[in-house]
């Protein structure tokens, strides 16, 4: 895929991005302040948000390629293409990606969420002590973002979970103080053979949704990001929080994947999709087609 990207006020292509980082790094701050912001009225409709915060945890595999998301030029090109499609409302990413895409003009008018805790490196002994190594609430506010996202994996047998719970509560508080959205992605997790596995079952998700919803001194700005599991209606009855569906790694049957999202989107407080690898690295390589299909599931009036 070409790495010549969209024209923007700050950077025309990736060579410009590197040049700006080298010669005028403060241009990143200026571009963030000048970026046209998301119209909050858009929260009333079902949302489609593109997610690309995986590489910051060293999770660079996608579409059967062990290092697909590790090629930053290719990843940015795919993000720009996806963000340009009609009906794409927003982006979730870490500071490096958000700043590159801001310079390229790809985030103009988008809902932008900053990923906060990326310290839980897969396979590390400290994986579930998931430290806040990326955005903090101050950086989200100063960067003109709309909110922050936290990954919350709860394993009762792992003492590192306590630090992640405490950090998540603090992030919720700090975002709420600034009236910024706090998107929590909760899982009940277990370590098996040295690897952490998320338990994608309704009872496990009900359990962890209740924990996540109660974190912080107020839940006024809290949303959830949850997987599609069996018995979605029963699982979603565990919360009143506005909720976005995550896409996960996908599978071998795209039609079944889209159908499962469409069924879940019928639940009233499911407010949209927040999808990453399955959109950016679809099996057939057609980023635009994958995004257009996912957006069509939202059932928006034309």
VOGUMAR-958127 format. One record per residue (C-alpha): y, x, z; residue in three letters. Coordinates in Angstrom, 3 decimals, m for minus. Layout:
{{Y; X; Z}; "ALA"}
...
***
This chain:
{{0.000; 0.000; 0.000}; "UNK"}
{{3.457; 1.305; m0.877}; "UNK"}
{{5.595; 2.746; 1.907}; "UNK"}
{{8.858; 2.024; 0.091}; "UNK"}
{{10.221; m0.761; 2.227}; "UNK"}
{{12.938; m3.365; 2.253}; "UNK"}
{{16.605; m2.515; 1.941}; "UNK"}
{{18.568; m2.843; 5.187}; "UNK"}
{{21.996; m1.903; 6.521}; "UNK"}
{{20.632; 1.092; 8.440}; "UNK"}
{{17.612; 2.408; 6.508}; "UNK"}
{{16.372; 1.857; 2.972}; "UNK"}
{{12.942; 3.430; 3.414}; "UNK"}
{{10.891; 5.533; 5.813}; "UNK"}
{{12.589; 8.742; 4.745}; "UNK"}
{{15.856; 7.178; 5.918}; "UNK"}
{{14.231; 6.214; 9.225}; "UNK"}
{{13.213; 9.815; 9.889}; "UNK"}
{{16.605; 11.115; 8.770}; "UNK"}
{{18.380; 8.716; 11.151}; "UNK"}
{{16.107; 9.707; 14.027}; "UNK"}
{{16.904; 13.366; 13.311}; "UNK"}
{{20.650; 13.238; 12.684}; "UNK"}
{{21.959; 10.049; 14.326}; "UNK"}
{{19.570; 8.698; 16.983}; "UNK"}
{{22.294; 6.477; 18.451}; "UNK"}
{{22.091; 4.482; 15.209}; "UNK"}
{{18.990; 2.852; 16.699}; "UNK"}
{{21.060; 1.394; 19.529}; "UNK"}
{{23.785; 0.280; 17.127}; "UNK"}
{{21.271; m1.373; 14.812}; "UNK"}
{{19.701; m3.217; 17.757}; "UNK"}
{{23.081; m4.547; 18.872}; "UNK"}
{{23.981; m5.604; 15.319}; "UNK"}
{{20.630; m7.254; 14.546}; "UNK"}
{{20.950; m11.017; 13.919}; "UNK"}
{{19.102; m12.718; 16.758}; "UNK"}
{{16.522; m15.496; 16.797}; "UNK"}
{{17.902; m19.021; 17.060}; "UNK"}
{{16.516; m20.390; 20.329}; "UNK"}
{{16.288; m23.835; 18.736}; "UNK"}
{{13.285; m22.422; 16.877}; "UNK"}
{{11.251; m22.528; 20.086}; "UNK"}
{{10.912; m26.276; 19.570}; "UNK"}
{{8.583; m25.728; 16.597}; "UNK"}
{{5.146; m24.090; 16.535}; "UNK"}
{{5.607; m20.332; 16.270}; "UNK"}
{{3.990; m17.564; 14.287}; "UNK"}
{{4.469; m14.108; 15.820}; "UNK"}
{{3.092; m10.907; 14.305}; "UNK"}
{{1.608; m8.502; 16.884}; "UNK"}
{{1.344; m4.733; 16.408}; "UNK"}
{{1.327; m3.156; 19.865}; "UNK"}
{{m2.277; m1.926; 19.686}; "UNK"}
{{m1.663; 1.730; 18.647}; "UNK"}
{{0.244; 2.527; 21.850}; "UNK"}
{{m3.052; 2.180; 23.766}; "UNK"}
{{m4.850; 4.347; 21.228}; "UNK"}
{{m6.477; 1.229; 19.751}; "UNK"}
{{m6.037; 2.092; 16.078}; "UNK"}
{{m9.207; 0.619; 14.560}; "UNK"}
{{m8.886; m2.415; 12.291}; "UNK"}
{{m10.755; m3.976; 9.404}; "UNK"}
{{m13.753; m1.685; 9.808}; "UNK"}
{{m11.603; 1.461; 9.580}; "UNK"}
{{m11.576; 3.529; 12.783}; "UNK"}
{{m8.013; 4.800; 12.231}; "UNK"}
{{m6.413; 2.075; 10.089}; "UNK"}
{{m3.498; 1.402; 12.444}; "UNK"}
{{m3.009; 5.115; 13.067}; "UNK"}
{{m1.251; 5.607; 9.714}; "UNK"}
{{2.292; 4.712; 10.758}; "UNK"}
{{3.647; 4.556; 7.210}; "UNK"}
{{0.907; 2.149; 6.133}; "UNK"}
{{1.252; 0.062; 9.289}; "UNK"}
{{5.010; m0.283; 8.840}; "UNK"}
{{4.604; m1.257; 5.195}; "UNK"}
{{2.133; m3.974; 6.161}; "UNK"}
{{4.387; m5.182; 8.995}; "UNK"}
{{7.362; m5.426; 6.641}; "UNK"}
{{5.312; m7.401; 4.123}; "UNK"}
{{4.007; m9.781; 6.788}; "UNK"}
{{7.433; m10.269; 8.381}; "UNK"}
{{8.930; m11.144; 4.999}; "UNK"}
{{6.625; m14.135; 4.506}; "UNK"}
{{8.045; m17.656; 4.956}; "UNK"}
{{7.383; m19.132; 8.380}; "UNK"}
{{6.971; m15.861; 10.281}; "UNK"}
{{9.117; m16.262; 13.390}; "UNK"}
{{8.725; m13.068; 15.321}; "UNK"}
{{7.243; m9.711; 16.195}; "UNK"}
{{5.543; m8.158; 19.223}; "UNK"}
{{5.604; m4.384; 19.449}; "UNK"}
{{6.344; m1.214; 21.369}; "UNK"}
{{9.742; 0.535; 21.233}; "UNK"}
{{8.797; 2.939; 18.437}; "UNK"}
{{7.711; 0.166; 16.066}; "UNK"}
{{10.491; m2.226; 17.057}; "UNK"}
{{13.081; 0.478; 16.439}; "UNK"}
{{11.659; 1.495; 13.051}; "UNK"}
{{11.527; m2.131; 11.916}; "UNK"}
{{15.031; m2.793; 13.242}; "UNK"}
{{16.398; 0.114; 11.206}; "UNK"}
{{14.607; m1.302; 8.152}; "UNK"}
{{16.145; m4.743; 8.693}; "UNK"}
{{12.715; m6.373; 8.990}; "UNK"}
{{13.462; m8.000; 12.363}; "UNK"}
{{16.713; m9.721; 11.429}; "UNK"}
{{16.685; m13.254; 12.825}; "UNK"}
{{13.248; m12.795; 14.412}; "UNK"}
{{12.000; m13.534; 17.914}; "UNK"}
{{11.226; m10.032; 19.207}; "UNK"}
{{8.980; m9.369; 22.205}; "UNK"}
{{8.599; m5.926; 23.740}; "UNK"}
{{5.165; m4.763; 24.870}; "UNK"}
{{5.426; m3.406; 28.408}; "UNK"}
{{2.156; m1.984; 29.791}; "UNK"}
{{0.184; 0.200; 27.405}; "UNK"}
{{m1.163; 2.695; 29.938}; "UNK"}
{{m4.692; 1.256; 30.014}; "UNK"}
{{m6.209; 3.572; 27.422}; "UNK"}
{{m9.607; 2.235; 26.244}; "UNK"}
{{m12.492; 4.150; 27.791}; "UNK"}
{{m10.341; 5.904; 30.396}; "UNK"}
{{m11.439; 5.897; 34.031}; "UNK"}
{{m8.028; 4.382; 34.856}; "UNK"}
{{m8.106; 1.753; 32.083}; "UNK"}
{{m7.639; m1.261; 34.361}; "UNK"}
{{m4.815; 0.439; 36.267}; "UNK"}
{{m2.691; m0.603; 33.309}; "UNK"}
{{0.642; 1.119; 33.929}; "UNK"}
{{3.972; 0.012; 32.459}; "UNK"}
{{4.547; 2.867; 30.035}; "UNK"}
{{6.602; 1.169; 27.304}; "UNK"}
{{9.380; m1.397; 27.628}; "UNK"}
{{10.815; m2.419; 30.973}; "UNK"}
{{13.044; m5.452; 31.524}; "UNK"}
{{16.201; m3.349; 31.303}; "UNK"}
{{15.171; m1.903; 27.946}; "UNK"}
{{14.266; m5.346; 26.635}; "UNK"}
{{17.671; m6.695; 27.630}; "UNK"}
{{19.629; m3.703; 26.323}; "UNK"}
{{17.694; m3.755; 23.053}; "UNK"}
{{18.587; m7.385; 22.411}; "UNK"}
{{14.964; m8.537; 22.581}; "UNK"}
{{13.901; m12.040; 23.573}; "UNK"}
{{11.255; m11.176; 26.144}; "UNK"}
{{8.385; m8.967; 27.197}; "UNK"}
{{4.615; m9.108; 26.988}; "UNK"}
{{2.140; m7.925; 29.629}; "UNK"}
{{m1.607; m7.399; 29.228}; "UNK"}
{{m3.340; m8.518; 32.442}; "UNK"}
{{m7.046; m7.707; 32.707}; "UNK"}
{{m8.498; m8.716; 36.074}; "UNK"}
{{m11.754; m7.136; 37.244}; "UNK"}
{{m12.489; m7.930; 40.913}; "UNK"}
{{m14.690; m4.820; 41.102}; "UNK"}
{{m12.032; m2.377; 39.871}; "UNK"}
{{m9.350; m1.310; 42.388}; "UNK"}
{{m6.974; m0.467; 39.535}; "UNK"}
{{m6.541; m4.194; 38.959}; "UNK"}
{{m4.364; m4.447; 42.086}; "UNK"}
{{m1.716; m2.146; 40.611}; "UNK"}
{{m1.688; m4.119; 37.357}; "UNK"}
{{m1.292; m7.424; 39.220}; "UNK"}
{{1.613; m6.015; 41.225}; "UNK"}
{{3.259; m4.552; 38.139}; "UNK"}
{{2.899; m7.822; 36.259}; "UNK"}
{{4.516; m9.791; 39.085}; "UNK"}
{{7.419; m7.322; 39.154}; "UNK"}
{{7.847; m7.606; 35.383}; "UNK"}
{{7.909; m11.413; 35.592}; "UNK"}
{{10.602; m11.198; 38.282}; "UNK"}
{{12.745; m8.709; 36.371}; "UNK"}
{{12.521; m10.649; 33.116}; "UNK"}
{{13.267; m13.964; 34.831}; "UNK"}
{{16.352; m12.459; 36.490}; "UNK"}
{{17.632; m11.816; 32.959}; "UNK"}
{{16.435; m15.218; 31.655}; "UNK"}
{{14.016; m13.489; 29.299}; "UNK"}
{{10.584; m14.754; 28.301}; "UNK"}
{{7.586; m13.239; 30.130}; "UNK"}
{{4.447; m13.512; 27.989}; "UNK"}
{{1.276; m12.740; 29.977}; "UNK"}
{{m2.018; m12.069; 28.175}; "UNK"}
{{m4.686; m12.632; 30.872}; "UNK"}
{{m8.400; m11.865; 30.757}; "UNK"}
{{m11.192; m11.732; 33.286}; "UNK"}
{{m12.794; m8.374; 32.563}; "UNK"}
{{m15.843; m6.359; 33.540}; "UNK"}
{{m16.785; m2.715; 33.056}; "UNK"}
{{m20.175; m2.223; 31.399}; "UNK"}
{{m21.535; 1.182; 30.489}; "UNK"}
{{m18.129; 2.750; 30.985}; "UNK"}
{{m16.378; 0.257; 28.678}; "UNK"}
{{m14.204; m2.693; 29.650}; "UNK"}
{{m15.248; m6.037; 28.184}; "UNK"}
{{m13.143; m9.199; 28.303}; "UNK"}
{{m15.185; m12.284; 29.215}; "UNK"}
{{m14.370; m14.842; 26.517}; "UNK"}
{{m15.765; m17.908; 28.261}; "UNK"}
{{m13.924; m21.047; 29.408}; "UNK"}
{{m14.617; m20.719; 33.147}; "UNK"}
{{m13.489; m17.086; 33.164}; "UNK"}
{{m10.298; m17.953; 31.296}; "UNK"}
{{m9.562; m20.895; 33.611}; "UNK"}
{{m9.915; m18.537; 36.591}; "UNK"}
{{m7.576; m15.884; 35.218}; "UNK"}
{{m5.017; m18.345; 33.797}; "UNK"}
{{m4.446; m19.638; 37.314}; "UNK"}
{{m3.891; m16.113; 38.608}; "UNK"}
{{m1.488; m15.232; 35.794}; "UNK"}
{{0.554; m18.427; 36.062}; "UNK"}
{{1.338; m17.809; 39.738}; "UNK"}
{{2.651; m14.244; 39.433}; "UNK"}
{{6.270; m13.595; 40.367}; "UNK"}
{{8.848; m15.497; 42.372}; "UNK"}
{{9.358; m18.005; 39.546}; "UNK"}
{{7.297; m19.105; 36.562}; "UNK"}
{{10.286; m20.642; 34.777}; "UNK"}
{{10.187; m18.080; 31.959}; "UNK"}
{{6.424; m17.466; 31.880}; "UNK"}
{{4.306; m18.144; 28.792}; "UNK"}
{{0.637; m17.300; 28.287}; "UNK"}
{{m1.175; m15.608; 25.414}; "UNK"}
{{m4.840; m16.613; 25.426}; "UNK"}
{{m7.979; m16.219; 23.302}; "UNK"}
{{m9.751; m19.052; 21.548}; "UNK"}
{{m12.876; m19.817; 23.593}; "UNK"}
{{m15.394; m22.674; 23.657}; "UNK"}
{{m14.167; m25.901; 25.291}; "UNK"}
{{m10.528; m25.112; 24.558}; "UNK"}
{{m9.249; m28.460; 25.843}; "UNK"}
{{m10.873; m27.914; 29.244}; "UNK"}
{{m9.679; m24.331; 29.373}; "UNK"}
{{m6.100; m25.230; 28.442}; "UNK"}
{{m6.019; m27.887; 31.166}; "UNK"}
{{m5.768; m24.931; 33.572}; "UNK"}
{{m2.063; m24.398; 32.839}; "UNK"}
{{1.200; m26.132; 31.984}; "UNK"}
{{2.700; m22.930; 30.568}; "UNK"}
{{3.647; m22.824; 26.888}; "UNK"}
{{0.817; m20.884; 25.288}; "UNK"}
{{0.283; m18.806; 22.152}; "UNK"}
{{m3.163; m18.108; 20.703}; "UNK"}
{{m4.198; m14.516; 20.095}; "UNK"}
{{m6.301; m13.546; 17.122}; "UNK"}
{{m8.428; m10.711; 18.475}; "UNK"}
{{m10.396; m8.500; 16.133}; "UNK"}
{{m11.522; m11.346; 13.890}; "UNK"}
{{m15.029; m11.515; 12.527}; "UNK"}
{{m17.064; m11.748; 9.402}; "UNK"}
{{m16.096; m15.334; 8.592}; "UNK"}
{{m12.347; m15.817; 8.002}; "UNK"}
{{m12.791; m19.537; 7.279}; "UNK"}
{{m14.429; m20.096; 10.669}; "UNK"}
{{m11.669; m18.065; 12.343}; "UNK"}
{{m8.902; m20.143; 10.754}; "UNK"}
{{m10.747; m23.371; 11.585}; "UNK"}
{{m11.014; m22.386; 15.261}; "UNK"}
{{m7.271; m21.687; 15.392}; "UNK"}
{{m6.488; m24.998; 13.707}; "UNK"}
{{m8.557; m26.963; 16.237}; "UNK"}
{{m6.924; m25.185; 19.169}; "UNK"}
{{m3.427; m25.776; 17.776}; "UNK"}
{{m3.934; m29.524; 18.229}; "UNK"}
{{m3.639; m29.063; 22.002}; "UNK"}
{{m0.110; m30.090; 22.954}; "UNK"}
{{1.055; m27.052; 24.914}; "UNK"}
{{m0.458; m24.562; 22.480}; "UNK"}
{{2.805; m23.545; 20.845}; "UNK"}
{{1.641; m21.266; 18.070}; "UNK"}
{{m0.128; m18.071; 17.037}; "UNK"}
{{0.461; m14.427; 17.923}; "UNK"}
{{m1.799; m12.481; 15.580}; "UNK"}
{{m2.098; m8.817; 14.672}; "UNK"}
{{m5.020; m6.963; 13.147}; "UNK"}
{{m6.534; m9.914; 11.293}; "UNK"}
{{m3.217; m10.422; 9.487}; "UNK"}
{{m2.300; m6.787; 8.907}; "UNK"}
{{m5.769; m5.614; 7.857}; "UNK"}
{{m7.586; m8.659; 6.434}; "UNK"}
{{m10.995; m8.117; 4.894}; "UNK"}
{{m9.710; m8.762; 1.363}; "UNK"}
{{m6.602; m6.595; 1.825}; "UNK"}
{{m4.234; m9.488; 1.058}; "UNK"}
{{m1.675; m9.367; 3.887}; "UNK"}
{{0.580; m12.021; 2.357}; "UNK"}
{{m2.341; m14.369; 1.764}; "UNK"}
{{m3.639; m13.999; 5.317}; "UNK"}
{{m0.212; m14.649; 6.828}; "UNK"}
{{0.480; m17.627; 4.562}; "UNK"}
{{m2.862; m19.189; 5.480}; "UNK"}
{{m2.229; m18.739; 9.203}; "UNK"}
{{1.307; m20.158; 8.975}; "UNK"}
{{m0.046; m23.197; 7.111}; "UNK"}
{{m2.182; m24.054; 10.160}; "UNK"}
{{0.915; m24.734; 12.258}; "UNK"}
{{1.436; m28.106; 10.597}; "UNK"}
{{5.182; m27.771; 10.306}; "UNK"}
{{7.096; m30.342; 8.333}; "UNK"}
{{8.432; m28.888; 5.101}; "UNK"}
***
